[in-house]
Amino acid sequence: MTDLYYDITVYTKDNCQPCKATKIYLMKHGIPFAEINTSRNPQVQEALTAQGYKELPVVEWNVNGKQGAWSGFRPDDIEALRYLVKGDH
């Protein structure tokens, strides 16, 4: 059995309800993540905009080499990510 590797980053900003909802949903499902607040890191916000993102949060993930990202509050994508990280339980 191989060890599971995953890295999840959530880019947020102050006073962002979709950002809060995303973090709560991830925590509810026991999915650890790093948070980067773009209100305190304007260069990060500029980089996300340059990549084509128009809303926050932006969630970037890597699970055993499979990568993906989305923006906005996306419960369906969080469920899919939960399945990748935790399996079907």
Secondary structure per residue as TSV (DSSP state, phi and psi in degrees):
chain	resnum	aa	ss	phi	psi
A	1	M	-	360.0	131.1
A	2	T	-	-89.7	152.9
A	3	D	-	-74.9	140.5
A	4	L	-	-80.6	129.4
A	5	Y	-	-115.4	131.4
A	6	Y	E	-150.3	150.7
A	7	D	E	-140.3	121.2
A	8	I	E	-128.6	128.2
A	9	T	E	-124.6	132.7
A	10	V	E	-115.1	119.2
A	11	Y	E	-93.7	124.1
A	12	T	E	-128.0	-179.6
A	13	K	-	-146.7	164.2
A	14	D	T	-61.7	146.0
A	15	N	T	56.9	39.3
A	16	C	-	-111.3	106.7
A	17	Q	H	-64.5	-42.8
A	18	P	H	-61.3	-32.8
A	19	C	H	-64.6	-47.2
A	20	K	H	-61.0	-43.7
A	21	A	H	-62.7	-40.5
A	22	T	H	-63.4	-46.8
A	23	K	H	-62.4	-42.5
A	24	I	H	-62.7	-43.9
A	25	Y	H	-64.3	-42.4
A	26	L	H	-62.7	-46.0
A	27	M	H	-63.8	-39.8
A	28	K	H	-57.8	-35.1
A	29	H	T	-94.1	8.6
A	30	G	T	67.0	31.8
A	31	I	-	-100.5	109.4
A	32	P	-	-69.7	145.7
A	33	F	-	-151.6	157.9
A	34	A	E	-98.1	142.8
A	35	E	E	-114.1	133.1
A	36	I	E	-121.9	117.2
A	37	N	E	-87.7	114.2
A	38	T	T	-73.9	-15.2
A	39	S	T	-65.6	-27.9
A	40	R	S	-100.0	-5.2
A	41	N	-	-135.5	75.4
A	42	P	H	-60.5	-27.1
A	43	Q	H	-65.6	-34.5
A	44	V	H	-67.6	-42.7
A	45	Q	H	-59.5	-42.6
A	46	E	H	-62.7	-40.9
A	47	A	H	-65.5	-41.1
A	48	L	H	-64.7	-42.1
A	49	T	H	-62.1	-41.7
A	50	A	H	-63.3	-27.8
A	51	Q	T	-81.6	-4.2
A	52	G	T	101.5	1.0
A	53	Y	-	-75.6	135.1
A	54	K	-	-115.0	-7.3
A	55	E	S	-145.9	158.0
A	56	L	S	-111.8	157.1
A	57	P	-	-75.7	160.6
A	58	V	E	-111.8	128.2
A	59	V	E	-112.8	120.8
A	60	E	E	-113.6	136.6
A	61	W	E	-140.7	153.4
A	62	N	E	-140.3	116.1
A	63	V	E	-123.5	108.7
A	64	N	T	48.3	43.4
A	65	G	T	90.2	-15.7
A	66	K	E	-83.4	131.5
A	67	Q	E	-124.9	153.8
A	68	G	E	-166.9	173.4
A	69	A	E	-161.1	154.6
A	70	W	E	-153.2	167.4
A	71	S	E	-126.9	154.5
A	72	G	S	87.7	173.4
A	73	F	-	-81.3	114.5
A	74	R	-	-130.8	82.1
A	75	P	H	-56.0	-35.1
A	76	D	H	-63.8	-40.5
A	77	D	H	-71.6	-34.2
A	78	I	H	-64.9	-40.7
A	79	E	H	-61.6	-44.0
A	80	A	H	-63.2	-40.4
A	81	L	H	-65.5	-40.7
A	82	R	H	-57.6	-43.3
A	83	Y	H	-62.2	-42.3
A	84	L	H	-63.0	-40.9
A	85	V	H	-79.8	-42.5
A	86	K	H	-108.2	-14.4
A	87	G	-	82.8	-170.2
A	88	D	-	-91.1	71.0
A	89	H	-	-155.1	360.0
